[in-house]
């Protein structure tokens, strides 16, 4: 199974609203994806085979989900308490089945997001819940699933959950940025290589008796940021873009600002081919942003720049009585407003 690579970050608006967003980078298309709503009372299977038991969810949620034969793999979602989470690729680093024992619930990594969002109301509750679960190594679609998670809520705290050789590591009070491998601690240590990066324009200076002036504004501001699409380079660019970005008030204004920040890590189609003789390439297929306060899921695919909004409360109200799942097709063409 192809797992989305992606870049994600948490954010706070100037008027105190809290957000979590991500890009969705992978080979292929979004043909198997739907914006999916789960209602309270949904019975969540804990394994792809259906042999691992199930739990009934207390909270509703909405997000992007890959549709399986009888299950939904949420890559991100927000619940009715404003708890938000993303799932991102963690190749060569994820380790499972390291916490087996009494008192632990086995949960497949593909179902971690609906499991915690369906049962928890805050980051603190997620931390407590993670201590009681074991992420299993069962293959899905004939492949293992190596992932880690970024979780945030209305307090603004963002935690990173990484299954590693020691069990499940939970990093609290993070900088709220996550890409892929290596793990969070390595990525933060790597930021020390960029302590000289500044968003302040560099003035002219004297060098060997000559005045050396930059060619333009871009020569000084943020000079030295790495430019590739590797996970470490995206982490660095996203961390500085988040830090330098000017906070704005308003929910829609902040969603727009987050899309601006994501432009620093957006992967255009064709930039990352799988091999020299292949036409398969990895690209940013869509971008999403969630708001904790309004419980709204904002989404746009690469083929349609217009942002669609899915309000959880209204989505739940629109579901027929006795229905626990609702799916919305993803727009697949550009929606242009022809003014004249």
N, C-alpha and C positions, 0 to 999 in steps of 0.2 A: 504494500500500500504506500502510495506517495504521500508524505506528510508535509504540510506547508512549512516553509522556512520562516519567513516573516520577521518583522520588527514591531515592537510594541512599547508603549509608554503611558504612564498616568499623568494627569494634568489637573490644575486647579485654575478656575477663571478668576478674574479680578473681583468678582462679586461673590466668591466663595463656593461655587458649584464644582463638583468633582467628576472627572472623566477618566475613561480608560479606552485606548484605541490600539489598532494594529493594522499592518499591511498583511496581505495573504499572498505569499510568494511560493509558486510551485510550478512544476511541469503540468501540461494538460489544460483542462478547461474547468469551468464551474458547472458542467452539465449535471453532476451528481449532487449539487448543493441546492439547498432551499433555506430561506429564512423561516425558522421553525419556532413555534410557540408550544410550550408544555404547560398544561394547567395543573393546579394543585390536585393531588390525587392520582397523578400519573404513576403507573407501576414501572419502575426503572429496573431492567435486567442489568446485573452487574458483570456479565461476561457475554462475549459475542455469541457463544454457543447456546446461551440460555440455561446452562447447567450450574451457574454460580449463585443462584438465588436472586432475589430482587428486593427493592425497597419502595415504599410509596412516598412520593414527594409531597412535602408540606407547602412548598412555594412554587409559584409559577415563574417561568423564565422565557426569554426570547433571544434568539441569536442565529448565527450562521451554522448550519449543520450539514454534514455529508450524510446522504441517505443510504443506509444499509438495507439488507433484505428485510430485517424486522427491528431495526434500531436506528438511532440518530447519533452521529458523532459530532458533538458540538465543538467547534473550533474557538468560539467565543460566545458570551451571553451575559445578560444582566437579569437579576431576579427582582421580585416585588419589594425587597428591602433595599435595593440599590447596591447590592453586592455584585461585582463584575469580575469576569475572569477570561483569560485567553490561554489557548493551548498552542505551543510552538515547537518546532523540530529541535531535537537535542541529540544529534547523531553521535555515536561512539561513546557517549557519556552516561546514558540512562542505564540503570541497573534495577532489576525488579526481583521480587520474591526474597527480599532480604529481612523481612520483619515477621515471618510466619510465627504464629503462636496463638494461644488462647486469648480471646478478647479483641482480636483484630478481625476486621471485615475485609474480605478480598474484593477489590474493585479493579476492573480493567482500566488501564490508563485512558482508553477512549471515552470512558463514562465518568471520569473524575469531575468534569465541569458540571454536568447535570446533578451528579451526586452531591457535591458541596453546595451548589446554588439551590438545590431542591430541599436542603436540610438546614442551611446556615443563614444567618441574617447579617453577619459582620465578619471582618477579617479575623478578629479574635476568636470567634466560633470556628472558623476554618482551621486555625492553628490547633485548637483542641481536637477537632475532628480528624485532622491528618494523623495525630498521634494514635488514633484508634484504627487505622486502615493499613492494608498491605496492597500495594500496586502489583498486579500479577503480570507474568510474562507470556500469557496465552497469545498466540498469533492471531491477527485479524486480517481478513482477505489474504491469507497465506503468508503474511509477513509480520515481524515484530513491530512494535510501535514505540519509538524512542522519542519521548516528549518531556517538556517541563512547562510550568504554568506561572502566569503573572496574575495576581489577584488584588483587587482594591475595593474600597467602599466609600461611603459618604464622609468618613473621617479624613480621607485623603491618604491614609497609609497604604502603601503598596508592598506586598510580600511576594517573594519568589519561592516556588516549591520545586525542588529538584530531586528526583530519585537517583541516588548515587550508591557507591559501594558500601557506604555506612548505613544505608536505610533511606529515609526520606528527609532531606535537609530543608528546613524552612528558614529563609532569610527575612528578618523583619526590618522595618524602617529603612528600606532600600532607597536608591535614587529613583526607583520607578521606571527603569529602562530594562528591556530584555530583548535579545536577539536569539542566537542559537548557541552552538558550542564554540569555545569551551564554556564552563560554568560561570555563574555570576561572580564568584570571588576572583577568578582569573580576569574576567572582563573589567572589574573595578580596579584591580592592580595595574592593568594595562593603561588605564587613564593617566597614570603617573608619567607616562611617556609624552603627554600632551599638556603639561601644566603651563607651558608658555603660550598656549592658544588664547587669543583675546579677540573680542569683537570691536575693539577700539582701533580706529584708523592709525596707521603708523606714520608719524611725521618724518620729514627729511632728517638726515643725520650726516655728520662729518665722517669721512673715511679717507685717511691718507691725504688730508688736505683738500679733498673734493667733497662737494655737497651731493649726496646720493638721495634722490627723491623717488618714492614709489610711482609706478606708471598710472595707478588709479586707486580708487577706494578698495577694490577687491584684493589688492596686493597686501594691504595691511590687515584688514578685518578677517579673523578666523584663518589666517594663513597657517599652514602646517597640518590642517585636518587631513586624514587619510581619505582616499577617493575610490577604493574598490568596493565591490558588493559583497565582500567576505563578511562573515558574522562579526569579527572583531572591529572591522572598519565601520560597519553600519552602527554598531554599539557606540563607538566614539562619536560619530557624526550626530547621532540621535541625542546622545547625552548633552552635547554642547548646544545643539539646536533647541532642545527643551529649555536649557538654562538661559540661553540668550533671547529667546522669543519674548516679545512684549505681551504680557497678559492683557486680555480685554474683558469687559463685563458682558454678560449675556450668554445664553446657551448656544444659540445659533452662531453668534460671532466667535465663540470659543471652538465650536466644531470646525468652522472655517479655518481658524488659526491652527488647529491640530492637523488639518489637511495640508496646510502650508509646511508645517514641520515635517510631515511624512514625505514631502517632496524631496527631502534630502536623502532618502533611502529607497525611493521608488525605483523599481527595476524595469526598464523599458523592454518590451518584447524583442528578442534577438540578441540581447547583451550577454546572456549566459547559456550557451549551447552545451548540450550534454557531451558531444564529441565533434571532432572536425568533420566527420562524414554524416552527421545527423542533423535533421531539421527540428529536433526536439529542443526546446529551450525553456528555461525557468524565467518567469516574469511575475510582476505584481498583478494578480488577477482581480483583486478588489481591496478596498480599504473600509474600515468600520470604526465608529466611535460610539461609546456608550456614556450616558449621563446617569449618575447615581440618584440625583434628586428627582428627575422626571421619569426615570425608568424607561428611557427611550433608547432605541437601537438605531443608529444612523449608519447607512450603508450605501456604497456605490461601487459597481464593477468597473473594470478598465474600459469596457465597451460603452459605458454610459456615465458621463461626468456628473449628471444630476444626482444629488443625494436623496435617497428615500429614507423616510423615518417610520419606525414601527414602535408605537406606544403600547407598552405591555398591558396597561389597564384596559385600554380600548380593545386590544387584540383578544384579551380574555373575555370581555363582555360580548364580543362578536361571535364567540364559539357557541355552537348549539349545546343545550343542556345534555350532559352525559358524554360530551366529547372532551378528550384530554390532549389531542394533538391537532395542530393546524399548521399548514405549510404554505408559503408564498413563493411563487416563481421569481427568479432573479431576472431583472431586465437584461436583454441581450443586444440592445442597439442604442445608438446615441439619441438622446431626446433633445432636439434642438428647438429653441424658441425663435422662429423666424419673425423678426420685428417688422420687416417690410418685404 
